[in-house]
Amino acid sequence: MKQFSVNCLFCLHCCLMNIPAELFMTHEFLPLQLLYGIAEDLTSEDVRSVKFLLQKQLPKNKLQENASMLQVFLEMERNGIIKEDNLTMLKDMLQRFRVDIKKKIDAYEGKKRENYSREEVCHPVSVSVYPEEKGAEGEAAKLHGKIYKMKNNPHGYCLILNNHIFKNPCYNREGTLQDGEAVKRVFKWLQFETVEYMDLEGKEIRDTVKEYSKKDHRYMDCFVCFIFSHGEKDKIKGVDDECVNIDDLVSYFTGTNCPSLAGKPKVFIIQACQGSGHHPSVAVESDSSGHLEVDASPLTSIPDKADILIGMATVEDYKCYRSPKTGSVYIQSLCEKMELLCPLRTDLTAILTEVNNEVARRDLKGFKQMPKITSTLLKRLIFEVPQ
């Protein structure tokens, strides 16, 4: 009988389970022997337990009864839950009901570290990654890979401007309270001083943002601002229907207007439409349910300054969606991804890209939503998770 390698066994099993080749080919860098062994060791009850624990991280259609453990592993890898060099989430789950398998992973990681140590002794690597260069290209090379300092406690303010009840009750934004709670939960966990202002008029939005730009941020690492409201192109609406230009709000935090945040990251996340158009849906799997509403709102552009990131719920000229019961598709996805990926030291731009991917895949009552990232960050922004 022909002998198969571990990789061949894994691929053979994938073929037998009708897993598309393009999915299992992505596993060429993962610890195949370990994952295959775990899948073989888990009982049917164990597999159900894993699927239950992954309900918030993976789409429901990927956790159906007929999905094998190998298929679940593939989906976990695609969503960044497991990686070659980080199996923490998998270990945490198995610790609850299969400590014996969790210990196998510990042993595997210990052996891998041992092998790496031996390789470093035999093949030392030069520490001079970027040669000294002059000019713009040299400066860019030196900045590449650097991380913004996140050492203070609190790291900074997380300001939430959340418009729920409008003067005209027809414009009330049901579900936005759930967005506010999700953001407060995540950023308090990340050691930010989190403040939420509800139902602000246009002038109050402007005055509140300006007030925070005048604060002393010398002992802060960062500033984060979430804005949830209706609006028009380039503008946010107050509950009194008065519009505020987004560019004006961001400009309060330039190096000139807010010198104590110069060189530090400023993040603005805006849940709002940028027009009245609908993205047509293509043939993709549905991943949403329930009644959805839209927020009529703005397009934004940032000043030509560094260290600013803006995450928009949708691209120009299109609507974005919010459930009155569970909150907005974009903000809820962002909070879930931050809880999952911040412990893995994933930078914010990469997290927002994951959010883009997840939101874009959803079928929203026949339409689609495509978020947008605009960034002039010069370094990677990694939120430190308290130990």
Phi, psi and omega in degrees: 000135181294136178269131178258147171288170178301316181297321179294320177301316181298313181293322178299316179297320178299319179296316180297329180272005180061034175278129181305140183302323183296339178279309186285342176294335179291350184270011185295342181254000179269159179289083188299314182301318181295310182296320178297317179297319178297315180300322180289327184281333185287136176279170178301322179293321177299316181298319177297322179296318179298316180297321179297317182289342182261009185302324182275343184263331184238152177300147182299325183289351175266357183240026180292166185302324184275000179284124179285167179295326178294320177296322177295318177300317180299316179293323177298320180293319180296331181264009176075015181282324173236143178221167180303320185256011179206104179245024185302313182299318179296317179297318180299322179291314183292333178302333184285328186220350177219075181299328182297321179286325176301322179293328177296320178295318177303317181294319178300314182294322178297318179294321180295318178298322179297317180295319178298320181298318180294321180293324180292325179293317183285326185229074180299142181257138178296137180272353180275087183282316183243118178293153177294120179230159177253159177088184185298320182294322178294319179296319179296321180296319180292328180283335185302129177086352179285157185237138175297141179293130178224071188243346182277160175225110004285160178289335181163186177273140166246103184264125180243120175252108193237104180266116184247302183259119181259160178302323173265109185303338179297338183263004179304142186251081180293140182100343182289337176296323178295325176296315179299318180294319180297315180295317179298319180300313184291315187279337169292320176299324180274010174067046170255150172278103191262126182229132180241131175246129184256144165054060182266141171286168184305312180296324180292325175299310181299313183293323181292315179296317179297321178302318181287334177288337181271354180289163179274110182256016184301326181257025175245157180259341195196164171224134180232135179225124174254136177232120178241113180191180168275178177174193176226178181303125180076001188223154171252143178260137169281171181293346177266009179077007176279135183267146177235131180287127182295322180301324178295318180297315180294324184295340176298341186250020172291167181300327180289314184279338180221073186297334181285352174249007179299131181081001179248151184288137174240122186242129176237123179243122188238117175265100182188153175287163175240017180167193184248004182282157176248133171288125176293149180270140173255180186283085175231165183286142178284138180222027180216159178207166178091171182286137180237145176241172178236154175249112178286117186196204211256169167252144180228154170226147185261155175298158181281063181229161183273167169070029178238135175232133176236124174253121180253145181293338181204161177284175185301142170076007183234163180272162170232166194239149182218132176269129178299339183264322187245353180101184184282148180301316186290309184292319179295321177295318180299314181295320178296317180293324179294319178297328181278318191260337177301320177298340178269007180060040175276134183285159189298322180298319178293322178296315179296328176294320175298321178296315176308314182296314183293314181295320182296332181283342186282146174260114186254081180053045177093354180240175181235163176224133180235102178293171184219143177242130172236123187219138167240026177297142180259348181222175176280136179255105181245121179277123181287131178266127181299139182282000000 
